[in-house]
Amino acid sequence: MAGHSKWAQIKHQKAKNDARKGQIFTKLIREITIAARLGGGDPDLNPRLRLAIEKAKEHNMPKENIEKAIKKGTGELEGVHYMEVTFEGYGPGGVALLIEAVTDNKNRTTGEIRHIFSKYGGNLGNPGSVAWQFEKKGVIQIDKDKIDEDTLLEIALDAGAQDMKTEEDYYEIITTPHDFMKVKQAIEEKNIPIKFADILMIPKNTVKVSEKDAEKLLKLIDALEENDDVQKVHGNYDIPDEIIEKLAS
């Protein structure tokens, strides 16, 4: 998960200071709306909604925007009917890509995603073509200087985590989607700062990508993520950190 994780972190940090806040808010509002529609408007009873609200607050979204999005999802306010759509395809270097989108017009979004794949050297595949290569997992990352490994491991396992990995400068906790919020809350209750936390599609195996293909691939991923309908882009690529950092600079 090395390259996938590193690029996700860099994008996450950039998004915090991105001038295109309107686009970020659009994506967050759609996620809040659909989470409320599927699981109800009470974040205490709807983990997906609770996570979406936390992300919105992280990006300083006004409280009234969050409340309005929830009410549109529950039907208390009239709003656009969004649907979740997944796209699958291959990028440069034979990398499998899984794209999660929320849209009010599937045909329009499909056309846009196909165009992006074609423009940046990829191919949009058929449903099921790459999904089997991924597993849905909760991912929580903690900087190493915030807590010692043994203490964090005990907290995480006691709360239901499946595994914990040690990376160069952070610990990465893996959970099932069901236990994700419980583990995250257990860590927060100990006042341990969380670097990154989300539900991701984790690749079962990764593909090593050359620097030449990595540049094309990351341009494709950026273009996909810049589409208003796209919520997340998952890939099974493994790019060395030095290449990731060079291309991100």
TORDREN-198367 format. One record per residue (C-alpha): residue in three letters; x, y, z. Coordinates in steps of 0.001 Angstrom, whole numbers, padded with zeros to 6 digits, always signed. Example, Ala and Ser with C-alpha at 12.3 -4.5 7.8 and 13.67 -1.06 7.14 Angstrom:
<gudos>
ALA+012300-004500+007800SER+013670-001060+007140
</gudos>
This chain:
<gudos>
MET+000000+000000+000000ALA+003082+002200+000004GLY+002501+004361-003069HIS-001255+004413-002694SER-001005+005564+000901LYS+001703+008180+000336TRP-000123+009835-002556ALA-003386+009801-000595GLN-001672+011616+002284ILE-000190+014272+000013LYS-003552+014838-001672HIS-005239+015002+001730GLN-002841+017704+002945LYS-003130+019679-000292ALA-006912+019546-000133LYS-006856+021301+003245ASN-005255+024357+001630ASP-006792+024025-001828ALA-008146+027210-003368ARG-010981+025183-004924LYS-012894+024896-001655GLY-016174+025054-003526GLN-015403+021750-005238ILE-014376+020142-001957PHE-017599+021322-000331THR-019601+019924-003267LYS-018099+016459-002753LEU-018588+016587+001022ILE-022197+017749+000733ARG-022986+014896-001645GLU-021459+012367+000744ILE-023375+013783+003711THR-026622+013790+001711ILE-026338+010212+000495ALA-025121+008969+003894ALA-028177+010535+005547ARG-030485+009097+002891LEU-029127+005568+003308GLY-028615+005461+007072GLY-030700+008227+008610GLY-029880+011701+009866ASP-028567+010839+013343PRO-024738+010614+013230ASP-024703+008664+016502LEU-026611+005875+014746ASN-025039+006329+011304PRO-021228+005833+011264ARG-020917+006818+007613LEU-022695+010107+008274ARG-020580+010739+011370LEU-017382+010309+009353ALA-018696+012581+006583ILE-019550+015298+009119GLU-016085+015007+010694LYS-014486+015515+007277ALA-016728+018510+006600LYS-015718+020099+009902GLU-012066+019393+009136HIS-012490+021523+006008ASN-014290+024246+007992MET-017644+023741+006308PRO-020289+025980+007948LYS-022653+024188+010324GLU-025719+025321+008361ASN-024353+023694+005181ILE-023941+020394+007012GLU-027433+020551+008524LYS-029006+021426+005171ALA-027257+018497+003462ILE-028516+016111+006162LYS-032089+017369+005778LYS-031913+016947+002011GLY-030764+013387+002543THR-033568+012551+004967GLY-036179+014263+002796GLU-036927+017116+005205LEU-035778+019513+002469GLU-036200+019086-001256GLY-032975+018255-003059VAL-031292+016473-005944HIS-031496+012675-005916TYR-027955+011329-005913MET-026909+007748-006602GLU-023665+005917-005877VAL-021797+004599-008910THR-018556+002616-009125PHE-016258+002657-012154GLU-013438+000218-012835GLY-010530+000455-015218TYR-006805+000273-015862GLY-004234+003053-015886PRO-000644+003319-017181GLY+001592+000473-016052GLY-001355-001933-015861VAL-002568-000444-012572ALA-006132-001343-011549LEU-008278+001655-010579LEU-011569+001645-008682ILE-013510+004916-008687GLU-016346+005744-006283ALA-018703+008477-007515VAL-021928+010135-006419THR-023999+011574-009263ASP-027455+012731-010296ASN-026834+011629-013906LYS-025047+008307-014412ASN-024829+008632-018216ARG-023129+012030-017978THR-020663+010837-015363THR-019861+007661-017303GLY-019028+009724-020376GLU-016807+012062-018390ILE-014926+009210-016683ARG-014417+007391-019995HIS-013032+010581-021541ILE-010579+011078-018651PHE-009325+007495-018921SER-008785+007870-022668LYS-007078+011251-022360TYR-004531+010044-019808GLY-003602+006654-021212GLY-006050+004429-019353ASN-009002+002233-020228LEU-012430+002177-018583GLY-013349-001446-017894ASN-016539-003408-017366PRO-018182-003828-013938GLY-016315-006492-011980SER-013137-006216-014036VAL-010955-004968-011162ALA-013135-004869-008026TRP-012070-008402-007069GLN-008537-007077-006516PHE-009613-004872-003579GLU-010966-005249-000047LYS-012888-002567+001862LYS-011015-001680+005061GLY-010808+001086+007629VAL-007406+002790+007675ILE-006152+004919+010586GLN-002690+006475+010628ILE-000878+007863+013695ASP+002463+009711+013641LYS+005152+007749+015467ASP+006076+010669+017703LYS+002572+010808+019218ILE+002604+007448+021017ASP+004707+004323+021474GLU+003971+001270+019371ASP+003034-001176+022161THR+000537+001207+023776LEU-001149+002002+020456LEU-001275-001658+019460GLU-002987-002577+022742ILE-005589+000205+022355ALA-006271-000707+018737LEU-006572-004463+019259ASP-008759-004046+022356ALA-011123-001887+020272GLY-011350-004497+017502ALA-008596-003616+015002GLN-007445-006374+012661ASP-003817-005378+012224MET-001248-002638+012759LYS+001707-001935+010474THR+004778+000178+011146GLU+005732+002516+008307GLU+008692+004918+008177ASP+007154+007751+010200TYR+003700+006525+011202TYR+001679+003546+012390GLU-001135+002264+010202ILE-004089+000495+011819ILE-006347-001694+009679THR-009954-002453+010668THR-013102-003874+009167PRO-015525-001173+007934HIS-017872-002191+010770ASP-015263-001651+013511PHE-013636+001450+011982MET-015498+004098+013996LYS-015192+002100+017226VAL-011397+001838+016868LYS-011110+005486+015811GLN-013154+006590+018822ALA-011047+004482+021209ILE-007913+006232+019940GLU-009495+009680+020182GLU-010642+008996+023752LYS-006971+008564+024681ASN-006274+012031+023168ILE-003989+010544+020523PRO-003881+012775+017410ILE-004960+010982+014241LYS-003048+011814+011060PHE-005479+010188+008613ALA-008627+008082+008903ASP-010975+006798+006220ILE-012679+003779+004686LEU-010656+002713+001649MET-010563-000073-000904ILE-007220-001708-000147PRO-005517-003695-002939LYS-004825-007356-002220ASN-001631-007103-004278THR+000233-004129-005713VAL+001855-003383-009068LYS+005282-001709-009090VAL+005217+001327-011360SER+008164+002957-013138GLU+008767+006709-012836LYS+007612+007248-016438ASP+004344+005386-015890ALA+003946+006909-012413GLU+003850+010441-013837LYS+001123+009470-016325LEU-000768+007495-013701LEU-000833+010283-011118LYS-002010+012759-013775LEU-004878+010359-014517ILE-005715+010050-010813ASP-005611+013831-010366ALA-007935+014325-013337LEU-010382+011765-011955GLU-010332+013346-008485GLU-010959+016794-009968ASN-014259+015582-011415ASP-017085+016891-009219ASP-018858+013514-009158VAL-015824+011478-008065GLN-015514+010890-004317LYS-012533+008507-004121VAL-010029+006876-006444HIS-008404+003636-005303GLY-005486+001939-007031ASN-003204-001068-006628TYR-000044+000849-007521ASP+003227+000747-005597ILE+005432+003768-006305PRO+008615+004457-004278ASP+008232+007380-001876GLU+011039+009341-003546ILE+009204+009256-006881ILE+005895+010208-005213GLU+007527+013175-003480LYS+009370+014264-006642LEU+006175+014227-008715ALA+004124+015933-005988SER+006542+018846-005609
</gudos>
